[in-house]
Amino acid sequence: MTARHQLRFGRRLGRDRNAVDATTAPPVGETLQAARERKGVDLYRAERDTKIRLRYLAALEDSDWNELPAPVYTKGFLRNYAIYLGLEPDEIVDRWRDEMEQMRTATRVAVAPPPMPLVEPGGRRFTISPSMIVAGLVGFVVLAFVGYIGVQFLRFVDVTEVGLTYPANVYSTIDAEQVTLQGTAGRGALISITGPDGQLYSTTADEDGHWSRQVPLARGENNFTVVATDPVTQRESKPLQLTIIVPLPTPSPGQTAGATPAPPQPISMSLFEPTNGLMTTDNKVTLSGTTTGTRITISSTYLGPPPELPGASPTPAASPSATPKPNATPTPAPTPSSPPVGPARDITVSGSFSEELTYPVGHWRITVTSYATGLEPVAQDTEVTIQEAPPTPLQLVIDIVGRTTTMTVSADGSRVTGLDRVRVSEGETYSATAQNEFCVRTQNAGAIHLQLDGEALGLLGRSGQSGSWIIRRGEQPQPSETSC
């Protein structure tokens, strides 16, 4: 606090201050001071009773309006202080408006422009020189530029009005201990919310101009004032007045007025989905339900890998070439990897909730905990299993494009019915299905053209080449020493 403020506060507290002279129409500040002195309280006591800062009370009594916040707040301070001092609030506010209007319309000294010197008329005629043309063009460009800057400036300083999306109405009834106000304003605007007790809450609008702020509520009428301030020009929008009514508790049947109210009901919560024990190959799980709490948390615990799907293909046996040789050094077992991490959430709710979660493959326990101020949290578990989706079957199409030959086709190690040492001719087409791989044996690889899952692989080999080939997804046919 500066020396000037200390001196002013000293005067406000009664130190080194003359008595207020009675006049026909004293200023608002002197009226407030006289009423406070009649009430027999100092500024410290007034600050505690009214919840208005001492510096603002001193500024009100000194009529130092420059030390006060925006007019909408000053009006609220005057009204509350007048009620506290036993004065008529409307009269004080009207006299304050008159004083402000007198300050704005105070007459100013008019400065007359100096007289223009008289120029003796000459005999030369007025002529336009090249320099005058250049000067005119330059002036026109300057004027055009200034006009453009002016238009842009007017657009720049335009303040987007603050809007309210929740509650839907500026006069609403909500039975809760707190509420999250939501609305719209300019991008990056500073949102200032003044509560019924003069407490200031603030937040910032996001890139899309949306904002939200949680504020407490008290039983009865709660009046809020919302103002948006432009982050660049510091201009304030028109104040938005909001009133929220919190119903007073009604006595239960048989309870007399003034008796101790019944204890609050515990939190209740119901989960609709997912059902406990859900097994799916879709890794996106929707969690939904209802609760009387105001906030929920979601945590996920990995319980282990999922069981194999019914009918899953067994692990193929190792080929003879993979058999370890005697006295060979054994391969060390792979180090187990850390378990996967599931999603977590912490969200504010109002009645119902629905949240989409993405899980890796595995067996998971989902724990949902509901909270509310002053009540014991409630938790509920549900388990889901995310399984690996089975691979898409391979589709093999064989076109015979050369002379007659023989062909044998195996799918996943088993001979395909109708393609076991069959004699094929040019122009014929055959197809087969497998989960992992095909094996094709022929006496003339140049007569066999392959398509796997609609993608052409070309000829199996050279004309007249015989042997067996292994065909897998994402690979070219590979010669095999083992016959199909």
C-alpha positions as CSV (number, residue, x, y, z in Angstrom):
1,M,0.0,0.0,0.0
2,T,1.4,3.4,-1.0
3,A,1.8,6.4,1.3
4,R,-1.1,8.1,-0.5
5,H,-3.4,5.1,0.3
6,Q,-2.2,5.0,3.9
7,L,-3.0,8.7,4.3
8,R,-6.5,8.2,2.8
9,F,-7.2,5.2,5.0
10,G,-6.1,7.1,8.0
11,R,-8.6,9.8,7.2
12,R,-11.3,7.2,6.6
13,L,-10.6,5.6,10.0
14,G,-11.1,8.9,11.9
15,R,-7.4,10.0,12.2
16,D,-6.7,13.6,11.3
17,R,-10.1,14.2,9.6
18,N,-12.5,17.1,10.0
19,A,-16.2,16.6,10.6
20,V,-18.4,16.5,7.6
21,D,-20.3,19.8,7.1
22,A,-24.0,19.5,6.7
23,T,-25.1,20.8,3.3
24,T,-28.3,20.8,1.3
25,A,-27.1,18.2,-1.2
26,P,-23.7,16.7,0.1
27,P,-21.8,14.4,-2.3
28,V,-22.5,10.6,-2.1
29,G,-19.2,10.0,-0.4
30,E,-19.9,12.4,2.5
31,T,-23.3,11.0,2.9
32,L,-21.9,7.5,3.3
33,Q,-19.2,8.7,5.7
34,A,-21.7,10.6,7.9
35,A,-24.1,7.5,8.0
36,R,-21.2,5.3,9.0
37,E,-20.1,7.6,11.8
38,R,-23.7,7.8,13.0
39,K,-23.8,4.0,13.0
40,G,-20.6,4.1,15.2
41,V,-18.5,1.7,13.2
42,D,-15.1,2.1,11.5
43,L,-14.1,0.9,8.1
44,Y,-12.6,-2.3,9.4
45,R,-15.9,-3.3,11.0
46,A,-17.8,-2.3,7.8
47,E,-15.4,-4.4,5.7
48,R,-16.1,-7.5,7.8
49,D,-19.9,-6.9,7.8
50,T,-20.4,-6.1,4.1
51,K,-17.6,-8.3,2.6
52,I,-16.5,-5.3,0.6
53,R,-12.8,-4.5,0.5
54,L,-11.6,-1.7,2.7
55,R,-9.9,0.1,-0.2
56,Y,-13.3,0.2,-2.1
57,L,-15.2,1.5,1.0
58,A,-12.6,4.3,1.4
59,A,-12.9,5.1,-2.3
60,L,-16.7,5.3,-2.0
61,E,-16.6,7.7,0.9
62,D,-13.9,9.8,-0.8
63,S,-15.9,9.9,-4.1
64,D,-12.7,8.6,-5.7
65,W,-14.4,6.8,-8.6
66,N,-11.1,6.1,-10.4
67,E,-10.1,3.8,-7.6
68,L,-13.2,1.6,-8.0
69,P,-13.8,-1.2,-10.5
70,A,-16.2,-1.2,-13.5
71,P,-19.4,0.8,-13.0
72,V,-21.5,-2.4,-12.7
73,Y,-19.5,-3.4,-9.7
74,T,-19.5,0.1,-8.2
75,K,-23.3,0.1,-8.4
76,G,-23.4,-3.2,-6.5
77,F,-21.0,-1.9,-3.8
78,L,-23.1,1.4,-3.4
79,R,-26.3,-0.5,-3.1
80,N,-25.0,-3.0,-0.5
81,Y,-23.2,-0.3,1.5
82,A,-26.2,1.9,1.6
83,I,-28.4,-0.9,2.9
84,Y,-25.8,-1.7,5.5
85,L,-25.8,2.0,6.7
86,G,-29.6,2.3,6.7
87,L,-29.8,4.5,3.7
88,E,-32.2,4.3,0.7
89,P,-30.1,2.4,-1.9
90,D,-32.1,3.7,-5.0
91,E,-31.6,7.3,-3.9
92,I,-27.8,6.8,-3.3
93,V,-27.4,5.1,-6.7
94,D,-29.4,7.9,-8.5
95,R,-27.2,10.6,-6.8
96,W,-24.1,8.7,-7.8
97,R,-25.3,8.6,-11.5
98,D,-25.9,12.4,-11.3
99,E,-22.4,13.0,-10.1
100,M,-20.9,10.8,-12.8
101,E,-23.0,12.6,-15.4
102,Q,-21.8,16.0,-14.1
103,M,-18.2,14.9,-14.4
104,R,-18.7,13.7,-18.0
105,T,-20.6,16.9,-19.1
106,A,-18.4,19.4,-17.4
107,T,-17.7,22.4,-19.7
108,R,-14.3,22.7,-21.2
109,V,-12.5,25.9,-22.2
110,A,-12.9,26.5,-25.9
111,V,-9.7,27.4,-27.7
112,A,-10.2,29.6,-30.7
113,P,-7.9,28.9,-33.7
114,P,-5.4,31.7,-34.5
115,P,-6.5,34.1,-37.3
116,M,-5.2,33.3,-40.7
117,P,-2.7,35.8,-42.1
118,L,-3.9,38.0,-44.9
119,V,-2.2,37.3,-48.2
120,E,-1.8,40.1,-50.7
121,P,-3.3,39.1,-54.0
122,G,-0.7,38.6,-56.7
123,G,-0.8,38.9,-60.4
124,R,0.3,35.4,-61.2
125,R,-2.2,32.7,-62.3
126,F,-2.6,29.4,-60.5
127,T,-0.8,26.6,-62.3
128,I,-0.6,22.8,-61.6
129,S,3.0,21.6,-61.4
130,P,4.3,18.0,-61.5
131,S,5.2,18.2,-57.8
132,M,1.6,19.1,-56.9
133,I,0.3,16.0,-58.8
134,V,2.8,13.8,-57.0
135,A,1.8,15.4,-53.6
136,G,-1.9,14.8,-54.5
137,L,-1.3,11.2,-55.3
138,V,0.7,10.7,-52.1
139,G,-2.1,12.3,-50.1
140,F,-4.7,10.2,-51.7
141,V,-2.7,7.0,-50.9
142,V,-2.2,8.2,-47.3
143,L,-5.9,8.9,-46.9
144,A,-6.9,5.6,-48.4
145,F,-4.4,3.8,-46.0
146,V,-5.7,5.7,-43.0
147,G,-9.3,4.8,-44.0
148,Y,-8.4,1.1,-44.3
149,I,-6.7,1.1,-40.9
150,G,-9.7,2.8,-39.4
151,V,-12.1,0.2,-40.8
152,Q,-9.8,-2.6,-39.6
153,F,-9.5,-0.9,-36.2
154,L,-13.3,-0.7,-35.8
155,R,-13.6,-4.4,-36.7
156,F,-10.8,-5.2,-34.3
157,V,-12.2,-3.5,-31.3
158,D,-15.6,-5.0,-31.7
159,V,-16.4,-7.0,-28.5
160,T,-18.2,-10.3,-28.8
161,E,-21.1,-10.4,-26.4
162,V,-21.0,-13.0,-23.7
163,G,-23.7,-15.7,-24.0
164,L,-25.0,-18.4,-21.7
165,T,-25.6,-22.1,-22.7
166,Y,-26.1,-23.6,-19.3
167,P,-28.4,-23.0,-17.4
168,A,-30.6,-22.4,-20.4
169,N,-32.4,-19.5,-18.8
170,V,-31.0,-16.5,-16.9
171,Y,-33.5,-17.2,-14.2
172,S,-33.3,-20.9,-13.2
173,T,-34.0,-23.3,-10.3
174,I,-31.2,-25.8,-9.5
175,D,-31.1,-27.9,-6.3
176,A,-27.4,-28.4,-5.9
177,E,-24.4,-27.2,-3.8
178,Q,-22.5,-26.1,-7.0
179,V,-23.1,-25.6,-10.7
180,T,-20.9,-25.4,-13.8
181,L,-21.8,-22.3,-15.8
182,Q,-21.2,-22.7,-19.5
183,G,-21.4,-20.1,-22.3
184,T,-19.8,-18.5,-25.3
185,A,-17.7,-15.4,-25.9
186,G,-14.8,-14.2,-28.1
187,R,-11.8,-16.5,-28.6
188,G,-9.5,-16.2,-25.6
189,A,-11.7,-13.8,-23.8
190,L,-11.3,-13.5,-20.0
191,I,-14.6,-14.4,-18.3
192,S,-15.2,-12.7,-14.9
193,I,-18.1,-14.0,-12.8
194,T,-19.1,-12.1,-9.7
195,G,-21.0,-14.2,-7.1
196,P,-23.7,-13.1,-4.7
197,D,-21.2,-12.5,-2.0
198,G,-18.9,-10.3,-4.2
199,Q,-16.5,-13.2,-4.7
200,L,-14.9,-13.1,-8.2
201,Y,-14.5,-16.3,-10.3
202,S,-12.6,-16.2,-13.6
203,T,-11.9,-18.5,-16.6
204,T,-10.8,-18.2,-20.2
205,A,-12.7,-19.0,-23.4
206,D,-11.1,-21.6,-25.7
207,E,-10.3,-21.3,-29.4
208,D,-13.9,-21.9,-30.3
209,G,-15.2,-19.3,-27.9
210,H,-16.6,-21.8,-25.4
211,W,-16.1,-21.4,-21.6
212,S,-17.2,-23.1,-18.4
213,R,-16.6,-22.4,-14.7
214,Q,-17.8,-24.1,-11.5
215,V,-19.3,-21.9,-8.8
216,P,-20.8,-22.6,-5.4
217,L,-24.5,-22.2,-4.6
218,A,-26.3,-21.3,-1.4
219,R,-29.9,-22.0,-0.4
220,G,-32.1,-19.2,-1.7
221,E,-31.4,-16.7,-4.4
222,N,-28.0,-16.6,-6.0
223,N,-27.3,-13.6,-8.3
224,F,-24.3,-13.7,-10.7
225,T,-22.8,-11.1,-13.1
226,V,-20.8,-12.4,-16.1
227,V,-18.5,-10.1,-18.1
228,A,-16.2,-11.0,-21.0
229,T,-13.0,-9.0,-21.5
230,D,-11.2,-9.0,-24.9
231,P,-7.7,-10.3,-24.5
232,V,-6.2,-7.7,-26.8
233,T,-8.2,-4.5,-26.5
234,Q,-9.2,-5.1,-22.8
235,R,-12.8,-4.0,-23.7
236,E,-15.6,-5.4,-21.6
237,S,-18.8,-6.8,-23.0
238,K,-22.3,-5.9,-21.7
239,P,-22.8,-7.6,-18.3
240,L,-24.9,-10.7,-18.3
241,Q,-27.2,-11.0,-15.2
242,L,-28.0,-14.5,-14.0
243,T,-30.1,-15.7,-11.1
244,I,-30.2,-19.3,-9.8
245,I,-32.7,-20.3,-7.1
246,V,-31.7,-23.2,-4.8
247,P,-34.9,-24.4,-3.1
248,L,-35.0,-24.4,0.7
249,P,-35.2,-27.8,2.3
250,T,-38.8,-28.9,3.1
251,P,-39.4,-30.7,6.4
252,S,-40.3,-34.3,6.1
253,P,-43.8,-35.5,7.2
254,G,-44.1,-35.3,11.0
255,Q,-41.1,-33.0,11.3
256,T,-41.8,-29.6,12.7
257,A,-40.4,-26.4,11.3
258,G,-37.0,-25.6,12.7
259,A,-36.2,-29.2,13.6
260,T,-32.9,-30.9,12.7
261,P,-33.2,-31.9,9.0
262,A,-32.8,-35.5,8.0
263,P,-29.3,-36.6,7.0
264,P,-28.6,-36.4,3.2
265,Q,-29.3,-39.5,1.1
266,P,-26.2,-41.5,0.1
267,I,-24.9,-41.5,-3.5
268,S,-26.6,-44.0,-5.8
269,M,-25.2,-45.2,-9.1
270,S,-26.3,-47.7,-11.8
271,L,-24.2,-48.9,-14.8
272,F,-26.1,-49.7,-17.9
273,E,-23.2,-50.9,-20.1
274,P,-21.0,-52.7,-20.6
275,T,-22.6,-55.8,-19.0
276,N,-20.3,-57.6,-16.6
277,G,-18.4,-60.4,-18.3
278,L,-18.7,-58.9,-21.8
279,M,-16.5,-60.7,-24.4
280,T,-15.9,-58.9,-27.7
281,T,-13.4,-58.4,-30.5
282,D,-14.2,-54.6,-30.7
283,N,-11.7,-52.7,-28.6
284,K,-14.1,-49.6,-28.3
285,V,-16.2,-50.0,-25.2
286,T,-19.0,-47.6,-24.2
287,L,-19.5,-47.0,-20.5
288,S,-22.8,-45.5,-19.5
289,G,-25.1,-45.2,-16.5
290,T,-26.7,-42.8,-14.0
291,T,-25.6,-41.4,-10.6
292,T,-26.8,-38.8,-8.1
293,G,-23.1,-37.7,-7.7
294,T,-21.6,-34.7,-9.4
295,R,-18.3,-36.3,-10.5
296,I,-17.1,-39.8,-11.5
297,T,-13.6,-41.3,-12.1
298,I,-13.0,-44.3,-14.3
299,S,-9.9,-46.6,-13.8
300,S,-8.9,-49.8,-15.6
301,T,-7.0,-52.8,-14.2
302,Y,-5.4,-55.4,-16.5
303,L,-6.3,-58.9,-15.3
304,G,-4.4,-61.0,-17.9
305,P,-4.6,-62.2,-21.5
306,P,-8.0,-63.2,-23.0
307,P,-8.9,-66.9,-23.5
308,E,-8.6,-68.3,-27.0
309,L,-11.6,-68.0,-29.3
310,P,-13.4,-71.3,-29.9
311,G,-12.2,-72.9,-33.1
312,A,-8.9,-70.9,-33.1
313,S,-6.2,-72.5,-35.2
314,P,-3.5,-74.3,-33.2
315,T,0.0,-73.1,-33.3
316,P,1.7,-74.8,-36.4
317,A,4.3,-77.4,-35.5
318,A,7.9,-76.6,-36.2
319,S,9.4,-77.9,-39.4
320,P,12.2,-80.6,-39.3
321,S,14.8,-78.0,-40.1
322,A,13.9,-76.2,-36.8
323,T,14.9,-79.2,-34.6
324,P,17.8,-78.1,-32.4
325,K,21.1,-79.9,-33.0
326,P,22.7,-81.9,-30.2
327,N,24.9,-79.8,-27.8
328,A,23.5,-76.6,-29.3
329,T,23.2,-73.6,-27.0
330,P,19.6,-73.2,-25.9
331,T,17.9,-69.9,-26.8
332,P,17.1,-67.9,-23.7
333,A,13.4,-67.4,-22.8
334,P,12.0,-64.0,-23.8
335,T,11.7,-61.4,-21.1
336,P,8.0,-60.9,-20.2
337,S,6.7,-57.4,-21.3
338,S,5.0,-55.0,-19.0
339,P,1.2,-55.3,-18.9
340,P,-0.8,-52.9,-21.1
341,V,-2.2,-49.7,-19.6
342,G,-6.0,-49.1,-19.8
343,P,-7.8,-45.8,-20.2
344,A,-8.8,-43.5,-17.2
345,R,-11.2,-40.6,-16.9
346,D,-12.2,-37.9,-14.4
347,I,-15.3,-36.1,-15.5
348,T,-18.1,-33.9,-14.1
349,V,-21.6,-35.4,-14.5
350,S,-25.2,-34.3,-14.0
351,G,-27.5,-37.3,-13.7
352,S,-26.4,-39.5,-16.6
353,F,-23.1,-40.2,-18.2
354,S,-21.7,-42.0,-21.3
355,E,-18.0,-42.3,-22.2
356,E,-16.3,-44.3,-25.0
357,L,-13.1,-46.1,-23.9
358,T,-10.5,-47.9,-26.1
359,Y,-8.8,-51.0,-24.7
360,P,-5.9,-53.2,-25.8
361,V,-6.5,-57.0,-26.1
362,G,-6.9,-58.5,-22.7
363,H,-9.1,-59.2,-19.7
364,W,-10.0,-55.9,-17.9
365,R,-11.7,-54.7,-14.7
366,I,-13.4,-51.3,-15.0
367,T,-13.9,-49.4,-11.7
368,V,-16.4,-46.4,-11.7
369,T,-16.4,-44.2,-8.6
370,S,-19.0,-41.5,-8.0
371,Y,-18.4,-38.5,-5.8
372,A,-20.5,-35.7,-4.2
373,T,-19.6,-33.0,-1.7
374,G,-20.0,-34.1,1.9
375,L,-21.0,-37.7,0.9
376,E,-19.1,-41.0,0.9
377,P,-18.0,-42.0,-2.6
378,V,-19.6,-45.1,-4.2
379,A,-17.7,-47.5,-6.5
380,Q,-18.9,-50.2,-8.9
381,D,-16.8,-52.8,-10.9
382,T,-17.5,-54.5,-14.2
383,E,-15.3,-56.8,-16.3
384,V,-14.8,-57.0,-20.0
385,T,-12.6,-59.2,-22.3
386,I,-11.2,-57.8,-25.5
387,Q,-10.2,-60.7,-27.8
388,E,-8.0,-60.8,-30.9
389,A,-10.1,-60.7,-34.0
390,P,-9.6,-63.9,-36.1
391,P,-7.6,-63.4,-39.3
392,T,-9.5,-62.9,-42.6
393,P,-9.4,-66.2,-44.6
394,L,-7.1,-66.3,-47.6
395,Q,-8.8,-66.5,-51.0
396,L,-6.7,-68.1,-53.8
397,V,-7.8,-68.1,-57.5
398,I,-5.9,-70.2,-60.0
399,D,-6.1,-69.6,-63.7
400,I,-4.7,-72.2,-66.2
401,V,-3.0,-70.2,-69.0
402,G,-0.8,-72.9,-70.6
403,R,-0.8,-76.5,-71.9
404,T,-2.4,-79.4,-70.0
405,T,-0.6,-80.3,-66.7
406,T,-1.3,-81.8,-63.3
407,M,-1.8,-79.8,-60.1
408,T,-2.2,-80.5,-56.3
409,V,-3.4,-77.8,-53.9
410,S,-3.2,-78.0,-50.0
411,A,-4.7,-75.5,-47.6
412,D,-3.2,-75.2,-44.1
413,G,-1.5,-78.7,-44.6
414,S,-4.6,-80.5,-45.9
415,R,-5.4,-81.4,-49.5
416,V,-8.2,-79.4,-51.1
417,T,-11.0,-81.6,-52.2
418,G,-11.1,-81.7,-56.0
419,L,-7.6,-80.4,-56.4
420,D,-5.6,-83.5,-55.4
421,R,-3.4,-84.5,-58.5
422,V,-6.1,-83.1,-60.8
423,R,-5.4,-82.8,-64.5
424,V,-6.0,-79.2,-65.7
425,S,-6.2,-77.5,-69.1
426,E,-5.8,-74.0,-70.5
427,G,-8.8,-71.7,-69.8
428,E,-9.9,-73.4,-66.6
429,T,-10.2,-71.5,-63.2
430,Y,-10.0,-73.0,-59.7
431,S,-10.4,-71.4,-56.2
432,A,-9.5,-72.4,-52.6
433,T,-9.7,-70.9,-49.1
434,A,-7.2,-71.1,-46.2
435,Q,-6.5,-69.4,-42.8
436,N,-2.7,-69.2,-43.0
437,E,-1.1,-70.6,-46.2
438,F,-1.5,-72.7,-49.4
439,C,0.8,-75.2,-51.0
440,V,0.7,-75.7,-54.8
441,R,2.5,-78.6,-56.6
442,T,2.6,-78.9,-60.5
443,Q,4.6,-80.2,-63.4
444,N,4.4,-76.9,-65.3
445,A,4.6,-73.8,-63.2
446,G,4.5,-71.6,-66.2
447,A,0.9,-72.7,-67.0
448,I,-0.5,-71.5,-63.6
449,H,-1.4,-67.9,-62.9
450,L,-2.3,-66.9,-59.2
451,Q,-4.5,-64.3,-57.5
452,L,-4.4,-64.0,-53.7
453,D,-7.2,-61.9,-52.1
454,G,-7.8,-60.2,-55.4
455,E,-4.2,-59.2,-56.0
456,A,-2.4,-60.8,-59.0
457,L,0.8,-62.7,-58.1
458,G,1.7,-63.6,-61.7
459,L,2.8,-67.0,-62.9
460,L,3.9,-69.6,-60.4
461,G,7.2,-70.2,-62.2
462,R,8.9,-70.9,-65.5
463,S,7.3,-73.0,-68.3
464,G,8.0,-76.7,-67.7
465,Q,9.3,-76.1,-64.1
466,S,8.0,-78.6,-61.6
467,G,7.9,-78.5,-57.8
468,S,6.0,-77.2,-54.8
469,W,5.4,-73.6,-53.7
470,I,4.2,-72.1,-50.4
471,I,1.8,-69.1,-50.8
472,R,1.2,-66.7,-47.8
473,R,-0.4,-63.3,-47.5
474,G,2.0,-60.4,-48.2
475,E,4.7,-62.7,-49.8
476,Q,5.6,-64.0,-53.2
477,P,5.3,-67.8,-53.7
478,Q,8.3,-69.5,-52.2
479,P,9.7,-72.9,-53.5
480,S,9.3,-75.7,-50.9
481,E,11.5,-78.8,-50.6
482,T,8.5,-80.6,-49.0
483,S,5.9,-81.9,-51.4
484,C,2.3,-80.8,-51.0
